[in-house]
């Protein structure tokens, strides 16, 4: 049978006597006494630390939140900057600046597709903001040239060339690279915090916490690669 250490490390088919039961206080001191050098089917052992056991070293939940924020920012960059302009939803992210504040275009106007080459924004609900909405569309990063006709904004959609799609995939790679850099900065800051606590904890404890942080970063990096692959497939069609 497989056994797990208190940190959640799977050591494979090791036949060892069962460890005596211990209370939380004692367990919290001995949870990281084993080295994570074992291999399972040629792969590094996965670490799964209970964050409450190392909260005096670092808040792993905050590290996870920071890494998730990196992923969310990448998703936002993809949505805002990598549209091929083939649907009304391509304009959803555009923000209109008004005297009352900033609002998404799709909350101010009804966006519809008249044809593959024409998107129409009906501003009849907020006619006084037609000019502001037109300006927001024109000043977006989508290289569009809208024209207002009363309370209706007509947005011609240029034919999307192969070259344009390929340029967007290059931009997607740049965003992904920046996201990975941001994830590495999170790791660097987290590891620096862990090292500050090394005087009060064993070397094994510190090493395993650092391994957990690296594993979290590796997982986010894989998610970034998956997002890039999906976006590249979408852009190239």
Secondary structure by P-SEA (a helix, b strand, c coil): cccccccccccccccccccccccaaaaaaaccccccccccccccbbbbcccccccccccaaaaaaaaaaaaaaaaaaaaacccccccccccccbbbbcccccccccccbbbbbccccbbbbbccccccaaaaaaaaaaacccbbbbbbcccbbbbbbccccaaaaaaaaaaaaaaaaaaaaaaaaaaaaaaaaaaaacccccaaaaaaaaaaaaaaaaaaaaaaaaaaaaaaaaaac
